[in-house]
Amino acid sequence: MLTFVLEYRPVIQKFTADQENDIRELELSKEEWKIVKQLNEVLMAFKHTTQFFSRATLHLANVILVMDIVSDRLTAQANNTRLSPSIQAALGLAKKTLNHYYSKTDDCEAYQIAMVLHPQYKLSYFRTVHWEQEWINVAEQLVRTHYEAEY
């Protein structure tokens, strides 16, 4: 929607500026157009993430990986002083919300097991993203415990 608005900005500006349309109070200022552009750029990354999570073939191990990528992006953008303060604040709240749901993966052993057993990630992923050694040990022990119980 914002992409459409930006593409049709000249038409929208002309339409809202026309006194006969009686909608001048809806006319966006230069600063508001700047925010629309910034918001469009920020949200585009989340569009791609949403599409990624909507795929039929999503692997459980990729959930943690993508959440880490989104977390890093949110942190970087929330600290980007070139963005509007309102967008920075919204990104900070989005990061807080993501952290809330990310912490829920701690309660689900399947995520940790999937990461450890994934041929590309294994325990090295946890080290690469600087998980605490205690958490890495817990993930490894979790896999061992389940393996020994089942086999």
C-alpha positions in Angstrom: 0.0 0.0 0.0 2.8 2.5 0.9 4.6 1.6 -2.3 1.5 2.5 -4.2 1.1 5.7 -2.3 4.7 6.7 -3.1 4.3 5.8 -6.8 1.2 7.9 -7.0 2.5 10.8 -4.8 2.2 13.4 -7.6 -1.4 12.5 -8.2 -2.2 12.3 -4.5 -0.6 15.7 -3.9 -2.5 17.3 -6.7 -5.8 15.7 -5.6 -5.4 16.8 -1.9 -4.2 20.3 -2.9 -7.3 20.9 -5.0 -9.7 23.1 -2.9 -12.7 21.8 -4.8 -12.1 18.3 -3.3 -12.4 19.7 0.2 -9.7 17.4 1.6 -6.8 19.9 2.2 -6.6 18.8 5.8 -5.5 15.4 4.6 -2.6 16.8 2.6 0.8 15.4 3.7 3.6 17.7 4.6 7.2 17.2 3.3 8.1 15.6 6.7 5.1 13.3 6.5 6.1 12.2 3.0 9.6 11.5 4.3 8.1 9.3 7.0 6.0 7.4 4.5 9.1 6.7 2.4 11.1 5.6 5.4 8.3 3.4 6.7 7.9 1.8 3.3 11.6 0.9 3.3 11.5 -0.5 6.8 8.3 -2.5 6.2 9.6 -4.0 3.0 12.0 -6.2 4.9 9.1 -7.5 7.0 7.1 -8.2 3.9 9.9 -10.6 2.8 10.1 -12.2 6.2 6.3 -12.7 6.3 6.5 -14.3 2.9 9.4 -16.5 4.1 7.4 -17.7 7.1 4.3 -18.3 5.0 6.0 -20.9 2.8 4.8 -24.4 2.9 8.3 -25.9 3.2 9.6 -23.9 6.1 12.1 -25.9 8.2 11.9 -25.5 11.9 15.6 -24.8 12.2 15.2 -21.7 10.0 12.8 -20.1 12.4 15.5 -19.3 14.9 17.9 -18.2 12.1 15.4 -15.8 10.6 14.3 -14.5 14.1 18.0 -13.7 14.7 18.3 -11.9 11.4 15.1 -9.9 12.1 16.3 -9.1 15.6 19.6 -7.7 14.3 17.8 -5.7 11.6 15.4 -4.2 14.2 18.3 -3.3 16.5 20.2 -1.6 13.7 17.1 0.3 12.4 15.9 1.3 15.9 19.3 3.0 16.4 19.4 4.6 12.9 19.3 8.3 13.6 18.4 9.0 10.0 15.0 7.5 10.6 12.1 9.5 12.0 12.0 9.3 15.9 8.5 7.8 15.6 9.7 5.0 13.3 12.7 4.4 15.6 10.3 4.1 18.6 8.0 1.7 16.7 11.0 -0.4 15.8 12.0 -0.5 19.4 8.6 -1.8 20.3 8.8 -4.3 17.5 12.1 -5.6 18.9 10.5 -5.9 22.3 7.7 -7.9 20.9 10.0 -10.1 18.9 12.1 -10.8 22.0 8.9 -11.8 23.8 8.1 -14.4 21.2 11.7 -15.4 20.7 11.9 -16.3 24.4 8.9 -18.7 23.9 11.3 -20.9 21.8 13.1 -21.6 25.0 10.0 -23.5 26.2 9.9 -25.6 23.0 12.6 -28.3 22.9 11.8 -28.9 19.2 13.5 -25.7 18.1 16.8 -26.4 19.9 16.8 -30.1 18.7 16.1 -29.0 15.2 19.0 -26.5 15.3 21.5 -29.0 16.7 20.5 -31.8 14.3 20.5 -29.5 11.2 23.5 -30.4 9.1 24.3 -26.8 8.3 24.0 -25.3 11.8 24.6 -27.9 14.5 26.2 -26.4 17.7 28.3 -24.0 15.7 25.4 -21.8 15.0 24.9 -21.1 18.7 28.5 -20.2 19.0 28.5 -18.0 16.0 25.6 -15.9 17.3 27.2 -15.8 20.8 24.8 -17.8 22.8 25.9 -18.4 26.4 27.9 -21.6 26.8 25.3 -22.7 29.4 22.5 -22.5 26.8 24.7 -24.4 24.2 25.3 -27.1 26.8 21.6 -27.4 27.5 20.8 -27.7 23.8 23.4 -30.4 23.3 22.3 -32.3 26.4 18.7 -32.1 25.3 19.5 -33.8 22.0 21.5 -36.5 23.9 18.7 -37.1 26.3 16.1 -37.5 23.6 18.4 -39.7 21.6 19.1 -42.0 24.5 15.4 -42.2 25.5 14.3 -43.1 21.9 17.2 -45.3 20.7 
